[in-house]
Every structure is written in structure tokens, then in C-alpha cells.
Amino acid sequence: MRAAATLLLAALVAGAAARASEPVELGPVEVTATRTPEPADRVPAYITVISGEDLRARHVVDLRGALAGVAGVEAPAGGDAGPASAVPAFWGLHEFDAFLLVVDGVPLGGAFNPAIPDLDLTDVERIEVLKGSAPVVYGATAFVGVIQVIHYPAGKAANRVSAGFGGDSSWRADASLALPAVAGFSQSLALDARRDGFADSRQHVRAFQALYRAAGALAGGTLRLDLDATLLRSVPPSPVPRVGAALTTLTPLDANYNPADARLDEDHTHAVLGYAHPTPLGLWETTLSLAYSHIDDVRGFLRSDLVNADSQIQGRDVHDEYADTHINSALGRGVSLTWGADLLYGRATQASRNGGYFPALDGSAPLPRAADLHVDEINGLYDRRLFAGQYGQIDFKPAPGWDINGGLRLNETYERKRSTHIDGFDPTANTFDERTRSVTRLSGMAGVSYRAWVSGEDELVFYGDYRNTFKPAAVDFGPDNTPDILRPETAQSYELGVKGRLAGGRLDYEAGAFLMDFGNLVVATTDETGAPILQNAGGERLKGVEAEGHWRLATDLTLSAAASWHDARFTHYVASEGGANIDVSGRRLTLAPPWLASLGLVYSPPTGPFGSATLNYVGRRWLDLANTAPAGGYATVDASVGYRWRRYSLSVSAANLGDQRPPVTASEFGDQSFYRLAGRRVFVDLSATF
């Protein structure tokens, strides 16, 4: 934390000597880094704000499309959590739990993993993307990024209804409406239903999601209530095994080797109660969140020998509770303090009945039902996780143009894990394990921004920050017996950047350089039997440069561009892969492309023709720890075109127009297996606004 103190001291000295120039507040407002609304151009961190209007203009319905223009970020759909999920990557780290997903101020997925399948982008007001960790206000939950999805508040909405049909028997319909107030309480409702079909005729997603929001005055304060539900029914694809230096070519494209009764179904309910009340100390805000999910997971994974496949029949129940209470105190002389405490509690139970079968690669024989296979083993899991913290974060503006943020958090984490293994062949091999791990540790950050130049709506802002954090290792909810509680992951990062506006405020830009030293990264590998396992890697260093800009060429025409260079490597790590030790120190992290770039154009007038196009490039990367299996770079194009008259619009949109199918995400359950990018999808939509 010495570096943090040095940074703060230097900023204070410089601030005292700063010349006086009345600042102009520009840009969108963010709440992710500070918990209190503040213009994004003032915050000493790399933050991208994506408006809901932009999402709707580009016909974006998933996280991959939403983040397509954010520098240094990719979020291919799919992964082990199913075709309704995604695996975002920040700063060159492609790990399903290294980022934090927040929805309307509440971590979605709680103390376990980001619950992307439960995310709904209907009626979104904006998405805030924070690069790096949030070690004070959100604690031990993320390292390389925070994605916060913010819906319209109660009483407001996009007021839009849409329906569409697409290829592979796909359809979708959604509605977002501001409802009439009742007894002084504002209300809004968002509904979304869809069926996503794919080139693999078995793979599909059927989902229904609903979000109800209400808010009103109560006892001198404001009470809010959010209720949402997700019903998800899907059949996942099969990841493709890597054999040697490349994915096997012996399995046809879009071949599905899952058992005949395969499914990945979820019922999710979530309630949030919030209350804000002014006090002599400042605005007091309290949030309580309760969530429950039941998941049925029936799948199979083809082994790298291309002969055997492992089946699983899983039932999982996950309870998530989150509570936060804090006060925003104005201390005078440009100083404000956010101080409070929060609690994140998770409880999960899972039973997995595992078997084996021998699928025909050419599909000449029918696939068996997992329910009819011999049960080779039954693995049980009970995991209880508690993350608590007390925090304080100061926002200090010592002189016009200067903004200093700093904060500390005391984290207390506790995990208790019970694992059972019942062998289907040898009862003497049955086991029962119980492990606990407790960690008490400080985390914190310090940052400073300085508006060096301002002229009308144009500005130039320099910023820098230091962040120190840690995170208990994730629970992967795989089929295997994994009794260990891995060591917590740790990280400290440094960031320098510049942001601002030009051309009369029509061009906004941001560029930043980062360096992160990482420890105990959780890595997926295999044991001597070829079974997937997770283990702590020794050390990693992530560094890079990212830049993006958005230029409003005309009132209804915007051009966006982004590019990044990442260098993500192991500094010291002897990996255990297939029972052999491999020194991968100095090697690049898997699926970490050095180069990412995007280019986008959106034309969205109130009437007449409209359209959009987004080009994304992902560079060459490696599929294995030893960097012997390369995957070439690829480019994708998303586009839309349509016509709008009065309140109605008709459009055609396409994702992955070139039908690129490279490997994009590694499976932590399948033996050295990878999921491919979803193929081309085309939709015709009719929309109406009110």
C-alpha cells in the first residue's frame, strides 16, 4: 500500500499548486467506481459507458454485442455455463470469474460466479465498464473488470415493443413499459421471451425473463423494489477436443455428442429491496438482495482419445444473499466520504451422477440417454461462502480540475466446503472431505485525475491509479470430486491514462496503459488420468495499452474505433498437465490475443433508413499452457439495416455475418476441449415505440 500513499501525497502537493480554471462537467455519469454519481471524465480510472440507445440502434441482445466496441474486451457467447452465457475477457485474462457482473448495484451471481445466463438487456439505460478491480466498494469479487448493467428506474422505460424471427427456427419478443403510478409509487415492467436456434440442430435456448421495478416515497426517504425471474431451457453444444497442436478434424462441424436427454435448465428468482434516507451525516442508502437458482445439468464431454465420453446428471441449488449499507457524507472543502459495510453470502448444494459412453463420431449410432447409463460415481458438494467488508472511500477535489480518490477496505472471507464421493464400482473408495478457509485482508485503491486543459466542451484529462485486491478461488461446479479449497488469487495493478473531448465535444477519447502483477491464478489443466482439474498457478504479469474513441460525425451518425495490445504471461509456474510437470514460465496465457481491434458505424435518425456495422478483430493466440497449439486471428462483422416511420421500424440484423467458427473459450469440464464461436445469425424485427 506504500505506492498508494505515495501517489496520494504527490497528487495533494500538485493540487495545491494547480492553476485555477473553472471546470466544465462533460460526459456521461458513472456510479460503478464511486457508488455516487460522478461524470466519467472526472474519475481516475478507465471507464466506458454504453448507452441503451446505442444497444437498440445496433440491435444488440447479448453481452458479446454490447461489448463489441470496448477497447481490450471480448465476450464470446457460450462456454461451460451454456449457450445463454458468455466468457468476457479483460486485460488479456480469459477466465469466467475474473470479472464482476453487477446489475443495478447488486452483484449478479453473488459469492460464486457471474450469472450471465440470468442477465437480460431489455430496457437497459446504460452499461458501465470499469477496467481493473473495484477493491473498495465491491471488495473481493473481481480483478480485471466490472460490468454494471443499469436498467431504467421505476417509472421510466424505453417504452418499446419488438418481435422478430430468425434462422434456425429462432424468434424473439420483448416489451419495456413505464406503468401508471399506484399510491405514489412509480412502476415499470420489462418482458423478454426468445428461442435461439443454431446450426447444430440439437442446440437451442428457450428463455423467458421478467423485471418489475417500483419506487416511491416512504417515511421521508425513497423505497425501491425490484423483482425479476428467469426461466431458461437449453441444450448445450459439444466442445471440440484438441488433439496435438489443433482442434481435431475428425468431428464434423456442429456435431453434438451430448446424451439424448441433454439439457441445461435453470429457474432463477431474485428480489431487491432498497431504501435511501437523508441524515445529518449524509444520504444513507441500504440494499438487500435475495436470489435463488435451481439448475438441472445433463451433458456429456468427448475425451481427447475421441472414443470415450463422460456423462453427468447434475442437480444444483444456489442461494445468494447480498446486503450493503453506506452513507455518503459531504465533509466540506471539496471532500466527500462514502463509508459503510456489506455482506455477500452464498450457499450451494450439488449432486452429480457420472457415467460413460462411446459415441459414434459420424453419428451413425443413436446417442444414449444419460439416465440409462451405469452410474460410475456420485459426487456431492456443499459449499458455503461469506464475504464481508467494512470500507471507506474519499473523493477529494483540492482545486478546480483535480480529483483524488482513495479508499481502504477490511475484508473477512470464510468458506466451508463438504465433498462426497461414492464409487460405483468399489465401495471402499468412497470418501468424505470437509475443508474450511478463512482470510482477513486489507484491499484498497488510490487515484488522481487532472484536467490539464479545457476550452468550451473540449478537454484533456490525465489520470493514474493503483489498486490492490484479492479474491477467493472460484467454485467451478464441475462433475468431478474437487475437495480442495484453492488459495485466494491476489493482484496489484497500476494504470496511467488520458481522456477527454475534441471537436466541440463531438469526439470523445480515452487511452490507458496498465500493469498488473497476479498471484495464484486458478488455471484449468488435467491430471494423470486426463480428468480436468483446477490448480493455482504461481505468478502472472498482465500489461498493455488500450485506446478508444467515439466521433459524432453528424447528429445521427457516429463512428467508433478501439484497439489494444496485451501481453499476458506466466512469470513463474510449473504446470501439472496430464500428470507431467511443464515449466511454462514466460509463456503467454491461453486464449490471450496480443491484438484486439474494432471499428463501428451507427446511423440512427428518428425517421427514414437506418443501419449499423461493427467490425471486430481478434489476434493470434494459444490454446495450451506450453504455447505449442496456436489459433489464428479472425474478424467478425455484425450489421443491421432498416427503415423507421413514425413509431414503427422494420429491420434486418446479422451477427457474425462471415460465419467465422474459431475456438474462443476453453472448457473446464471437457478434456482439453474448446467451444467455437457461434455461427451466423440473421433476424428480421418489427418494433414500435410509445
FIKOLLUM-627394 format. One line per 10 residues: number of its first residue (from 1); for each residue x, y, z of C-alpha. Coordinates in steps of 0.1 Angstrom, whole numbers, plus 5000, padded with zeros to 4 digits. Last residue first. Layout:
BEGIN
NUM) X:Y:Z | ...
end
This chain:
BEGIN
690) 4553:5047:4727 | 4578:5029:4705 | 4571:5001:4680 | 4595:4974:4667 | 4594:4948:4638 | 4625:4926:4637 | 4640:4903:4610 | 4669:4883:4624 | 4701:4867:4610 | 4726:4846:4630
680) 4760:4835:4616 | 4778:4808:4636 | 4785:4807:4674 | 4822:4809:4681 | 4837:4775:4689 | 4839:4759:4723 | 4871:4743:4733 | 4882:4709:4748 | 4914:4699:4766 | 4894:4672:4784
670) 4859:4686:4789 | 4850:4702:4823 | 4870:4734:4823 | 4860:4741:4787 | 4882:4766:4769 | 4865:4795:4750 | 4871:4810:4716 | 4878:4783:4691 | 4872:4797:4656 | 4839:4795:4637
660) 4835:4826:4615 | 4801:4828:4598 | 4810:4860:4578 | 4780:4878:4591 | 4789:4871:4627 | 4757:4887:4639 | 4730:4898:4614 | 4702:4924:4616 | 4672:4931:4593 | 4650:4959:4603
650) 4614:4972:4604 | 4606:5003:4625 | 4574:5018:4639 | 4567:5050:4659 | 4566:5073:4629 | 4585:5056:4601 | 4617:5038:4606 | 4635:5017:4579 | 4662:4991:4584 | 4697:4979:4582
640) 4719:4959:4606 | 4754:4946:4607 | 4778:4925:4628 | 4812:4916:4612 | 4837:4892:4626 | 4875:4890:4622 | 4899:4862:4629 | 4934:4855:4642 | 4950:4821:4641 | 4949:4796:4669
630) 4983:4782:4680 | 4990:4749:4698 | 5025:4748:4712 | 5022:4777:4737 | 5031:4755:4768 | 4998:4764:4785 | 4977:4754:4756 | 4952:4770:4731 | 4975:4799:4721 | 4965:4832:4705
620) 4965:4851:4671 | 4945:4883:4670 | 4909:4891:4675 | 4894:4917:4650 | 4859:4932:4654 | 4840:4950:4627 | 4807:4967:4636 | 4781:4979:4612 | 4749:4999:4617 | 4717:5010:4599
610) 4690:5035:4594 | 4665:5045:4567 | 4638:5070:4574 | 4627:5086:4606 | 4643:5094:4640 | 4678:5091:4625 | 4701:5062:4636 | 4733:5058:4617 | 4759:5037:4636 | 4794:5029:4624
600) 4819:5006:4643 | 4855:4997:4641 | 4871:4972:4665 | 4906:4960:4674 | 4923:4933:4696 | 4960:4924:4695 | 4981:4903:4719 | 4955:4875:4719 | 4951:4858:4753 | 4934:4824:4747
590) 4959:4807:4770 | 4982:4828:4790 | 5015:4836:4773 | 5047:4817:4782 | 5074:4833:4803 | 5073:4805:4829 | 5055:4775:4814 | 5075:4748:4832 | 5057:4715:4824 | 5052:4688:4850
580) 5036:4656:4837 | 5004:4640:4851 | 4984:4651:4821 | 4993:4687:4827 | 5008:4698:4860 | 5020:4733:4854 | 5053:4747:4867 | 5046:4784:4870 | 5067:4815:4873 | 5061:4848:4854
570) 5032:4835:4834 | 5023:4859:4806 | 4997:4884:4795 | 5010:4910:4770 | 4981:4930:4756 | 4978:4955:4728 | 4945:4973:4723 | 4924:4990:4696 | 4891:5008:4695 | 4871:5028:4669
560) 4837:5044:4669 | 4819:5064:4642 | 4786:5080:4650 | 4759:5094:4627 | 4725:5108:4638 | 4736:5144:4646 | 4766:5142:4624 | 4801:5129:4626 | 4797:5121:4663 | 4832:5106:4669
550) 4837:5079:4695 | 4872:5069:4706 | 4891:5040:4720 | 4925:5032:4734 | 4942:5003:4752 | 4978:4996:4762 | 4991:4965:4778 | 5004:4946:4808 | 4995:4914:4826 | 5020:4896:4848
540) 5014:4862:4862 | 5026:4842:4892 | 5024:4807:4906 | 4994:4790:4891 | 4968:4776:4914 | 4951:4744:4903 | 4919:4733:4887 | 4913:4698:4874 | 4901:4682:4842 | 4905:4644:4840
530) 4932:4631:4817 | 4941:4602:4841 | 4974:4619:4851 | 4956:4651:4860 | 4944:4678:4836 | 4945:4716:4834 | 4923:4746:4843 | 4941:4775:4859 | 4932:4795:4890 | 4956:4824:4892
520) 4976:4822:4925 | 4993:4856:4920 | 4989:4885:4896 | 5010:4915:4889 | 4991:4940:4869 | 5004:4967:4846 | 4982:4991:4827 | 4983:5017:4799 | 4954:5039:4791 | 4937:5057:4762
510) 4904:5076:4761 | 4886:5096:4735 | 4855:5117:4730 | 4848:5134:4696 | 4817:5157:4693 | 4827:5178:4723 | 4834:5209:4702 | 4859:5190:4680 | 4877:5174:4710 | 4869:5155:4742
500) 4888:5139:4770 | 4908:5110:4783 | 4944:5102:4793 | 4958:5072:4811 | 4980:5056:4836 | 4973:5024:4855 | 4989:5003:4881 | 4977:4970:4894 | 4980:4947:4924 | 4966:4912:4924
490) 4958:4882:4946 | 4940:4849:4940 | 4930:4831:4971 | 4944:4796:4976 | 4924:4766:4964 | 4898:4750:4985 | 4904:4713:4979 | 4875:4687:4977 | 4872:4686:4939 | 4851:4655:4931
480) 4844:4658:4894 | 4811:4669:4877 | 4820:4706:4876 | 4805:4733:4898 | 4836:4756:4892 | 4839:4771:4926 | 4861:4802:4923 | 4892:4810:4943 | 4888:4836:4970 | 4896:4871:4956
470) 4924:4896:4963 | 4929:4933:4958 | 4954:4962:4955 | 4947:4991:4932 | 4969:5020:4920 | 4956:5048:4898 | 4966:5074:4873 | 4948:5101:4854 | 4953:5129:4828 | 4924:5149:4814
460) 4922:5170:4782 | 4891:5190:4775 | 4867:5202:4748 | 4832:5215:4755 | 4843:5251:4758 | 4880:5250:4762 | 4895:5229:4789 | 4931:5218:4795 | 4951:5200:4822 | 4921:5183:4839
450) 4939:5163:4865 | 4929:5128:4877 | 4942:5110:4908 | 4939:5075:4921 | 4943:5054:4952 | 4930:5019:4959 | 4925:4994:4986 | 4924:4959:5000 | 4931:4947:5035 | 4930:4911:5044
440) 4912:4886:5066 | 4911:4851:5051 | 4893:4820:5063 | 4895:4785:5047 | 4875:4754:5055 | 4876:4719:5043 | 4854:4688:5048 | 4860:4656:5029 | 4840:4624:5026 | 4853:4594:5006
430) 4841:4562:4990 | 4869:4541:4975 | 4860:4511:4997 | 4826:4510:4979 | 4844:4500:4947 | 4825:4500:4914 | 4800:4529:4916 | 4823:4550:4938 | 4806:4574:4961 | 4825:4607:4965
420) 4815:4634:4990 | 4827:4670:4993 | 4820:4695:5021 | 4833:4730:5017 | 4833:4758:5042 | 4844:4792:5031 | 4851:4824:5050 | 4861:4859:5039 | 4868:4890:5060 | 4878:4920:5040
410) 4889:4954:5055 | 4885:4980:5028 | 4905:5011:5021 | 4899:5041:4999 | 4914:5068:4977 | 4900:5091:4950 | 4916:5125:4941 | 4900:5149:4916 | 4917:5180:4903 | 4904:5204:4877
400) 4895:5232:4901 | 4914:5226:4934 | 4915:5202:4963 | 4887:5179:4949 | 4888:5150:4973 | 4867:5118:4969 | 4873:5095:4999 | 4864:5059:5001 | 4856:5039:5033 | 4850:5002:5037
390) 4839:4975:5060 | 4838:4941:5044 | 4821:4907:5045 | 4825:4878:5021 | 4808:4845:5032 | 4809:4813:5013 | 4791:4780:5020 | 4797:4750:4997 | 4780:4716:4997 | 4791:4692:4970
380) 4783:4657:4961 | 4799:4633:4937 | 4782:4601:4926 | 4803:4577:4906 | 4802:4552:4878 | 4764:4554:4874 | 4756:4530:4846 | 4739:4547:4817 | 4701:4549:4812 | 4696:4584:4827
370) 4724:4597:4804 | 4703:4587:4775 | 4722:4570:4747 | 4732:4586:4714 | 4720:4569:4683 | 4746:4552:4661 | 4759:4565:4627 | 4766:4600:4641 | 4800:4601:4624 | 4819:4603:4656
360) 4800:4573:4671 | 4795:4580:4708 | 4810:4556:4734 | 4795:4560:4769 | 4804:4569:4804 | 4788:4577:4838 | 4786:4605:4864 | 4758:4612:4889 | 4764:4648:4902 | 4749:4662:4933
350) 4751:4699:4941 | 4745:4722:4970 | 4753:4759:4971 | 4752:4786:4997 | 4764:4822:4991 | 4767:4852:5013 | 4779:4887:5004 | 4779:4912:5032 | 4784:4950:5031 | 4797:4978:5052
340) 4798:5016:5051 | 4816:5047:5042 | 4815:5071:5012 | 4833:5103:5021 | 4832:5137:5004 | 4859:5164:5004 | 4858:5195:4983 | 4862:5219:5012 | 4833:5203:5031 | 4828:5169:5047
330) 4799:5157:5024 | 4790:5123:5037 | 4776:5095:5015 | 4765:5068:5039 | 4766:5031:5034 | 4746:4999:5039 | 4750:4968:5017 | 4734:4934:5019 | 4737:4905:4994 | 4722:4870:4996
320) 4727:4842:4971 | 4712:4807:4973 | 4723:4781:4947 | 4707:4747:4941 | 4722:4722:4918 | 4711:4690:4902 | 4736:4673:4880 | 4734:4643:4856 | 4769:4639:4841 | 4783:4619:4811
310) 4819:4612:4802 | 4827:4603:4766 | 4851:4577:4753 | 4865:4572:4718 | 4878:4605:4706 | 4910:4600:4726 | 4906:4637:4736 | 4875:4628:4756 | 4840:4637:4745 | 4821:4655:4772
300) 4785:4647:4781 | 4756:4667:4795 | 4727:4668:4819 | 4726:4700:4840 | 4695:4708:4860 | 4698:4742:4878 | 4678:4757:4906 | 4685:4793:4913 | 4677:4816:4943 | 4683:4853:4949
290) 4679:4877:4978 | 4691:4913:4977 | 4691:4939:5005 | 4702:4975:4998 | 4707:5004:5022 | 4715:5040:5014 | 4721:5068:5039 | 4725:5103:5024 | 4746:5125:5046 | 4757:5127:5082
280) 4727:5147:5093 | 4705:5120:5076 | 4688:5118:5042 | 4671:5084:5035 | 4676:5058:5008 | 4659:5024:5009 | 4665:4993:4987 | 4648:4959:4984 | 4660:4935:4957 | 4643:4902:4948
270) 4656:4875:4925 | 4642:4843:4911 | 4660:4818:4888 | 4648:4786:4873 | 4676:4770:4852 | 4678:4743:4825 | 4709:4728:4808 | 4697:4698:4789 | 4709:4665:4775 | 4684:4636:4772
260) 4700:4621:4741 | 4734:4624:4756 | 4757:4651:4743 | 4778:4643:4712 | 4767:4673:4691 | 4785:4677:4658 | 4785:4714:4649 | 4814:4710:4625 | 4821:4673:4619 | 4844:4655:4644
250) 4876:4641:4629 | 4891:4675:4624 | 4905:4676:4659 | 4913:4710:4673 | 4950:4719:4669 | 4985:4713:4682 | 4981:4678:4695 | 4945:4667:4697 | 4923:4695:4710 | 4888:4683:4718
240) 4857:4702:4704 | 4831:4714:4729 | 4797:4699:4724 | 4767:4722:4722 | 4743:4730:4750 | 4705:4721:4751 | 4685:4749:4767 | 4656:4758:4789 | 4658:4790:4809 | 4631:4806:4831
230) 4643:4839:4846 | 4626:4860:4872 | 4629:4895:4884 | 4615:4916:4913 | 4629:4950:4921 | 4616:4971:4950 | 4626:5007:4958 | 4619:5029:4989 | 4628:5066:4990 | 4631:5086:5022
220) 4610:5108:5044 | 4589:5079:5058 | 4583:5064:5024 | 4585:5080:4989 | 4582:5057:4959 | 4599:5031:4938 | 4587:5000:4918 | 4606:4978:4893 | 4593:4946:4877 | 4618:4925:4856
210) 4607:4895:4835 | 4627:4868:4816 | 4616:4839:4795 | 4641:4817:4778 | 4644:4790:4752 | 4680:4782:4741 | 4689:4757:4714 | 4715:4731:4703 | 4700:4700:4688 | 4700:4713:4652
200) 4736:4724:4654 | 4734:4754:4631 | 4718:4772:4659 | 4684:4781:4673 | 4677:4808:4698 | 4641:4809:4712 | 4631:4841:4729 | 4610:4858:4755 | 4616:4892:4772 | 4595:4913:4795
190) 4603:4946:4811 | 4580:4964:4836 | 4580:4998:4852 | 4564:5013:4882 | 4563:5046:4902 | 4548:5045:4937 | 4525:5073:4948 | 4496:5050:4956 | 4499:5034:4921 | 4519:5051:4893
180) 4509:5041:4858 | 4534:5017:4841 | 4565:5026:4822 | 4569:4998:4795 | 4596:4976:4781 | 4585:4948:4758 | 4603:4919:4742 | 4599:4893:4715 | 4623:4868:4700 | 4623:4840:4674
170) 4647:4814:4661 | 4638:4784:4639 | 4673:4780:4626 | 4672:4815:4610 | 4654:4844:4626 | 4621:4859:4635 | 4614:4892:4654 | 4592:4910:4678 | 4596:4944:4695 | 4577:4966:4719
160) 4592:4998:4732 | 4587:5022:4761 | 4624:5026:4767 | 4614:5028:4803 | 4608:5052:4832 | 4585:5049:4863 | 4609:5027:4881 | 4645:5033:4871 | 4657:5024:4836 | 4681:4994:4838
150) 4718:4997:4847 | 4741:4969:4837 | 4775:4971:4855 | 4805:4953:4841 | 4835:4953:4863 | 4870:4944:4852 | 4903:4928:4857 | 4903:4915:4893 | 4869:4909:4907 | 4849:4898:4938
140) 4870:4905:4969 | 4856:4940:4976 | 4828:4958:4958 | 4832:4994:4971 | 4869:4991:4980 | 4887:4967:4957 | 4869:4976:4924 | 4892:4958:4900 | 4906:4967:4866 | 4887:4983:4837
130) 4853:4996:4845 | 4825:4990:4820 | 4793:5009:4826 | 4762:4997:4807 | 4733:5022:4801 | 4695:5026:4802 | 4688:4989:4797 | 4651:4981:4789 | 4658:4945:4778 | 4695:4935:4783
120) 4687:4905:4804 | 4713:4887:4825 | 4704:4854:4841 | 4727:4834:4818 | 4755:4858:4828 | 4755:4847:4864 | 4790:4858:4874 | 4804:4831:4896 | 4801:4823:4934 | 4797:4850:4961
110) 4768:4866:4944 | 4759:4856:4908 | 4747:4890:4899 | 4764:4916:4921 | 4738:4942:4930 | 4740:4979:4921 | 4715:4978:4892 | 4730:4947:4878 | 4767:4940:4886 | 4789:4914:4869
100) 4824:4912:4884 | 4854:4900:4864 | 4879:4872:4869 | 4851:4845:4871 | 4850:4830:4836 | 4887:4835:4829 | 4902:4849:4797 | 4928:4873:4811 | 4942:4895:4783 | 4934:4928:4800
90) 4897:4919:4802 | 4880:4887:4789 | 4842:4881:4789 | 4830:4845:4789 | 4794:4842:4777 | 4762:4826:4788 | 4729:4815:4770 | 4748:4788:4751 | 4757:4770:4783 | 4776:4778:4816
80) 4806:4757:4802 | 4811:4783:4775 | 4787:4802:4752 | 4790:4837:4738 | 4823:4853:4731 | 4829:4884:4753 | 4859:4904:4742 | 4874:4934:4758 | 4906:4954:4750 | 4888:4985:4739
70) 4850:4985:4742 | 4833:4984:4708 | 4820:4948:4708 | 4809:4950:4745 | 4772:4950:4739 | 4774:4926:4710 | 4791:4899:4731 | 4769:4907:4761 | 4737:4898:4743 | 4707:4914:4726
60) 4722:4941:4705 | 4701:4955:4677 | 4727:4982:4669 | 4704:5011:4674 | 4690:4993:4705 | 4724:4990:4721 | 4733:5026:4712 | 4700:5038:4728 | 4709:5018:4759 | 4740:5039:4763
50) 4775:5023:4766 | 4797:5040:4792 | 4834:5031:4791 | 4856:5037:4822 | 4894:5037:4825 | 4901:5051:4860 | 4907:5084:4877 | 4871:5095:4877 | 4864:5131:4864 | 4857:5121:4828
40) 4831:5096:4840 | 4810:5124:4855 | 4800:5114:4890 | 4770:5097:4905 | 4779:5081:4939 | 4789:5044:4942 | 4824:5055:4933 | 4838:5032:4906 | 4805:5019:4894 | 4784:5051:4896
30) 4790:5067:4862 | 4777:5099:4846 | 4782:5105:4809 | 4805:5132:4795 | 4813:5167:4805 | 4814:5189:4836 | 4833:5221:4827 | 4860:5230:4851 | 4866:5266:4863 | 4903:5272:4859
20) 4925:5279:4889 | 4962:5269:4885 | 4973:5239:4904 | 4998:5244:4932 | 4978:5228:4960 | 4968:5200:4936 | 5004:5191:4929 | 5011:5186:4966 | 4979:5166:4971 | 4986:5144:4940
10) 5021:5136:4952 | 5008:5126:4986 | 4981:5103:4971 | 5005:5086:4948 | 5030:5080:4976 | 5002:5066:4998 | 4991:5042:4971 | 5027:5031:4964 | 5031:5022:5001 | 5000:5000:5000
end
